[in-house]
Amino acid sequence: MDPPQQSPTANPELVINLVQKSMEEALREAKIEVALLGTHIWPIETLLENRLSAIRSVREDASLLLSLCKDRDISKYSLKLSLIIASGRDSGTRLAAVIELRGELTGDNWESLYMLNNETELCLREVLLSCVKTELSIPVATQVCSLIARLAFSTRLNGWVNCWPQRVTDFVCGYMLDADTSAILRKRVLKIFSEWCRSAPVVLLSICTENKDKFHAAIIRYLVEWNPTVSMAALDATLGSLPHLRKGGQEDVFSQMLSGVRTLLSRAMDDEREDCIQESMDLLIDLARDQPDLLANDELWAGMMQIAAAENMESETIDKGIELLLLLAESGNSSPGTPESELMSLFFRYLLVIEDEAEGDESELFVIGREGIARLAAAFGEGKMLFMTQFYHIKYGSGADWRGRHAVVVAVDAILEGCSRESNMSYEGLQRLMKIALRSTKDQHWRVHLAALKLILHLFPANLQLYWDFKAVVQNHVDAEHLQDIQRLR
């Protein structure tokens, strides 16, 4: 007779596992209830901190519990996060709460946002607006401003009942236009304004109609009243406003704001505030790409030339200044003078910044100079460029300093490259370049000699007739060793 089969529940190990699992689920359930109960914030706050733990199991448990809290009641969860933002024990936790709240409410599908109850929505709005005024941590305040702009935009689109857009607009208008507003608070409301401009310009400008003139006047005033904290925030707001002003036909306000940006740039240069200089130039570079006719200004051109020639500025600042100059020159909307000759002189000076060392150790300025000349050649054509090159060839081509002779050959090579980008050079122009190259192959300095060989190598493919006309001359002019150099360069 077979022995009776043992019931699964009679297995002690299985029973222990079931009991442990049940206890874990009950404990997790209790933690969720505690986290969402009442107004205390420490359970959620602790979970946010644990999510940053170095211990993997702690991070995973915290993430799971936060996700379960959100799934259980998004309104209570969002309310707790807003309370942590308002009164969390340290800035790191408050920042984590802002990021978490933004991720939950302004994600791709916005579903959580529509599930909030009316009471939570009201409390959330007032807590966040209050944080703009009271938060001491700059990263937290910046994230809060960004979140407010996103929420105001979304609620306008999706019909929330508590007038977020109007309430936020009143808040921003009030502190922007109040003369007693502190610089820090003014910077923050400008942050909200600028982000909202980018998200929903039509919505914002329609709500602000009655204060529109005051709004624009305030931004212009903040640009020209040199206070770096506020001025840079006003510049950010200008970045958001300018495209919509011109599209809306407000040319006068557009021009005033643009003038304010130029004034800000000038004062930032006087005070050597490179952060402000770079942000100003970012705006102007964007405009130069789309609407270069707006930037034909002698003072702006002179300022950019000053930056491009500066020796004590960051390379990023100099690069932006050069880029703006080139964009204006290429568009034909540069200074009314002779910008091509000024830029050519600047870039030629850059070509002189090179050391007598192994090939490949070219300086950053040298590379910028060569590319700058190529872009000028593409913009102005061979006529102007060859005329200017003749001047430098006369001045430096036979000089004692090898750097000058080398710069002439490199400049000629860059002109060939630039002209080839737009169209082929004329045969007469190629002949002039070939003569310079042939003369330089006999140079005693290895850099000049090598640059001349490279130029010949670049010239031959440019025109088949040139190749046949000068093949014999090159063979007679360049000895066998140098011809081997040309072959190796291929």
N, C-alpha and C positions, 0 to 999 in steps of 0.2 A: 504493500500500500504506500502510495507516494505521500511524503510529508506535506502538511498544509502550507500553501504559499504565504509568504510574509507580506502584510500590507505595506505600501510605500510609506505610510505615515509612521510605520513602526521602525523605520530606519532612523536611528538616532542622529546620524550626520545630516540627513535630509531635513529632519525636523529642526535642527539647530540652524541650518541655512535659511529655512523658511522664516523662522522666528527673527533671525538677524535682519533679513530683508524687510520684514514687516516693521521692525523697529527703526530701520534706516528710513523707510518711507514715512513713518509716523514722525520721526525727528525732523525730516525735511519739511513735512507739512507744517509742523509746529514752528519751524524757523520762518517759513513763508508768512504764516499768520502773525507772528511777532513783528516781522519786518514791515508788514503793511498796516499794522494796528496803530491807532492813535496818531499822535503828532511827533513822537520821538523819531530821531533820524539815525541813531547810532547803528542799528543793524545793517541798513543799506550802506551807510558810510563805511562800516567795517568790511563789507563785501567788496566795495569799490577799492579799498586799500589792499585787500587780499588778492584781488585780481591782478595786482602788480607784484605779487610775491615771487621770490626766486624759486620757491618750491612748486613743482608742477602740479601736484595733487591739490594743493591749496588754491592755485589759480583756477584749476578746472572746477572744483567744488563751488568757488565764488561765482564763476561765470554761469554755471548751471542754475544756482539759486537766483541770480539776478534775472536770468531768462524766464524762470518759472514765476517770479514775482511780476514781471511784465505781462506774461500770459494770463496770470490770475486776475489782475486788475490794472489796466494801463493808466487809469485816472489816478489811483492811489500811488502807483509807482512814480508817475510823472510829478505828482505833488511832493512826494518825498525827495525826489531829485532836486526840485526847485528850492526846497527848504535847506538842503545841503549846500546848494549854491549860495544861499543867503547867509547861512550861519555855520557852515562846515568848519571843522577844527583846524584845518590847514589848507593852504592854497592848492596843493597838489590834489587833494580830494575834491575840492570845489571845481578845479579844472576838469577832473575826470567826470564829475557830475554833469557839467555843461556839455562835454563831448558826448556823454551817454544820452543825455536828453535830446541833443540835436540829432544824433543818429536814430533815435527812436521816432521822433516826431517829424523829421524832414527828410526821411529816406526816399528811395525811388518811387514808392507807391503811395506814400503819405497816409496809409491806412490807419496807423495808430493815432494820427492827428485827429481824424474824424470821430474816433471812439471816445475822446475825452468828454467828460460831462461839463455842464455849464459852470458849476462852482469851481472845478479845477482850472478851467480855462481862465476865469477871472483872477483867481489867486496866482496862477502862473504868470499872467501878464504883469500884475502889480509887483510881484516879487522880482521879476527880471528887470523891470524899469527902475525899481529901487536899487538894485545891485549896480546899475550904471552909475548911480550917484555915490554909492558907499564903498564899492569894492576897491581894495588897496592894491591887489595884484594886477599888474598890467596884462599878463597873458589871460587871466580869467576874465577881466573886463572886456578885452578884445573879443574873446569868444562869445561872451554874453551879447555884445552889440551885434555881432554877426548873426546870432540866433534870433534876436529880436527882429532884425530885418527880414530874415527868412520866414519867420512865423507871420509877420504882418503881411508879407507878400502872399503867402499861401492862404491865409484866412480871407483876404480880399477876393481871391480867385474862387474860393470854395464856400463862401457864404456863411462864415461863422457869425453868430448873432451879437457878439459883444463889441463890435466896432473897433477891432484891433487897429486897422489902418488909421482911423481918425484919432484914436487915443495916442498911438505912436507919433503921428504927425504933430499933434498938439504938444507932445513932450519934446520932440525935436525942435519945433518952431520956438517954443517957449525959451528953451535954454540957448538956442542959437542967437536969438534976437535980444536976449537979456544982457545988458552991458555988464552986470555984476557976476555973470557966470565965470567960474574959474577956468583956467586954461585947460586943465585935465578934463573937466566935464565937457567943455566945448569940443575938445578933440574927440571925445567919445560919441557925442551926438552927431558930429560930422561923419564919424565912422558908420553910424547907422544910416545916415542920409546917403552916403556914397554907395554903400552896399545895396540899399534899396533902389537907387538910381539904376544900378546894373541889372537888378532882378526885375523890376517893374516900373520903368520910367514913366510910362503913360499913366499908370495908376497914381503914382506919387505926385506927379506934376498936376494931375487933375484935382487931387485933394488939396494941394497947396496953392491953388489958383489965387485965393484971396491974399496970400502972403508971398506970392511969387517974386514980386519986385524986391521986397525986403530980404527974401531968401538969397537972391542973387547978389544983392548989394552987400549982404553980410559976408558971403563967401569971398567976394572981391576984396572987401576990407581986410579979411583975415589973411589973404594972400600978400597984400602989400604992407600990412602992419607986421613988421618982422619979429615974430615970436616963433622960433623953430617948432615948438610943440604943436601949436595951433596951425601954423602956416602949412606944415606938411600934411596935416589932416585936411585942410582946405584944398590943398593940391590934389589929394585923393578924391575929394568930392568933385573937384573940377573935372578930373578924368572921367567920372561917371556922368557929369552933366553936359559936357561940351558936345558930344555927338548928337544929342537930342535937341540942343538949343539951335543948332544950325538947320537941322531937319525941320524944326518947328518954325523957322523963319525969324528967329530972334537974333538977327545979325549983330545988333548993337551990343546986347549982353554978351554974345559970343566974343566980340572984339575986345570988350572990357576985360573979360576973364582971361583971354589970351595975353593981353597987355599985363594983367596981374601976374601971370605965370612968368613972363619975361622979367618983371620987376623982382619977383621972388628969386629967380635964378641969379640975377645981378647981385642981390644982397647976400645970397648964399655963397657966391664966389668971393665977395668982399670978406665974409667971415670964415671962409674956407670950410664950409659945412658940406662935405662931399656927399653925405647921405641925401641931403636935400637937392644938391646939384644933380645927382644921378636920377632921382625921381622926376625932377623937372625935365630932364633931357629925355627920359622915357616917354613922357607925354608928347614932347615936341617931335621925337622920332616917329611916333605913331602918326602924328599929324602930317609930318613930312612925307610919309609913304602914301597917305590918302589925299591930302589937300596941301601940297607944298606951296601953292600960291599964297597961303596965309602967312608964311614965314619969311617972306622977302623983306628983311629988316637989317639995316647996317649995324645996329647995336648988337643984335643977336649974332650976326656973322663975326663981328669983332670979338665977342665973348667966347665963341666956340674956337676961334683961332688962338685966343689966349689959353684956353684949356688944352688944346692940341699941342701947343708949344711948351706947356708947363713941365717942369722937371720935378716938382715936389708933390704931384698928385698921384692918386692910385691909378694903376693901369686901366682899371675898369672905367674910371671917369674919363680918361684920355680917349679910350676906345669909343665911348659913347659920343664924345665931342667930334671925333673924326667921322663917325658914321653919320651924324647929323650934317656935317659939312658936305660930305660926299652926296648924301641924298638931295641936298639943296642944289649942289652943283649939277648933278645928273638931271635934275628936273628943270633946270634953267631958271629957277626962282631964287637964286642966291643974291648976294649983295650986288648992287648996280655997278660996282667997280669991275675989276678983272680978277674974279675969284680963282680962275684956273691957274693963273700965274702965282698967286699966293699959295694955293694948295701944292702946286708943283714944287715951289721953293721949300715948303714944309716937308714934303715927302722926300725930296732930294736930300735934305739934312738928315732924315731918318736913315737913308742909305749909307751915310757916312759912319753910322754907329755899327762898326764891325771890327772884329779883332783879327790879328794876323796869326790865326791858329788853324787847327785842322778843319777841313771842310765840314759843314753841318752845324757849326757853332754860331749860327746867325742869331743876332739879337731879336727880341720881339719887335722893337721899333723898325729894324731893317725889314722884317717880313711885312709889317704894316705899310711901310713906305713903298715896297714893290707892288703890293696889291692895290694901294691907293693910286699909284701912277697908272696901273692897268685899267682901273675903273674910270679914271679921268680920260684915258685914251678912248675907251668905249663910248664915253659920253660926248667928248668934244671932237673926235676924229683926228686923222693924221695931220691935217693942215696945221692946226694950232699946236699940237704936241711936238711935231718936228721943228716948228719954229722955235719953241721954247728949248727943245733939246739942243739946238744949234748953239744957243747961248751958253748952256752948261758945258758943251763940248769945247767951246773956245776957252772958257774959264778954267775948266778942270782937266780937259783931255790930255794936255801936255804938262800938267803941273807936277811938282816934285812929290806930292803926297799921293801914294798909291790908292788911298781910300777914295779920293776924288776921281781918279781915272777908272777905278772899279765901279763907282757909282754911276758914271756915264754909261758904261756898257750895260749894267743891270737895268738902268732906266730905259735904254733903247730896247732891251729885250722885253721889258714890261709893256712898253708902247706897242710893240709888235703883237704881244699876246692880247692886249686890250682891243686894238683895232680889229683883230681877227674874230673877236667875240661878236661884233656887229656886222662887219663886212670885210672883204679882203682889201689889203693895202694896195695902193697903186704901184706899178712897176718902178716908177721914179722914186717913190718913197722907200721901197725895198732896196733899191740901189744905194741910196744914201746910208741906210743902215748897214748894208754889207761893207761899204767902205770904212765905216767906223770899226766894224768887227775885224776886218783884215788888218787895219792899222794896229789894233790892240792885241793881235795874236803874237806880236813881237815884243810885247811888254815883258820886262824882266821879273815882275812880281807874279808869283804863281796864281794868286787869286784873279788878277786882271786877265792873265793868259787863259785861265780856265773859263772865266765868264765869256770871253770872246769866242772860244771854241763852242761853247753851248749856244751862243747867239747864232753862229754859222749853222749849227745843227738845226736850229729852229727856223732859220731863214730858208733853207733849201726846200723843205716841204711846202713853204708858203706859196711858191710860184715855180712851175716847171721850167719856164723860160729863164728865170733867174738861175736855176741850177745849171742849165746848159751854158749860159753866158758866162758864169763865174766858175765853172768847174775847173777849167784850165788855169784861171787866175789863182784859185785857191791852191791848186797843186803846185804852182810856181811860187806862190807867196808863203805857203806853209810847208815847212820841211817834213820829211817822212815821219819823224817822231811825232810831230804835231798831228799829222794825218791819222796816225794810229790812235792818238788821243781822241780825235773826232769819232773814229770807228768804235772805240770803247764806250764813248758817251751814248751811242745808240742803244 
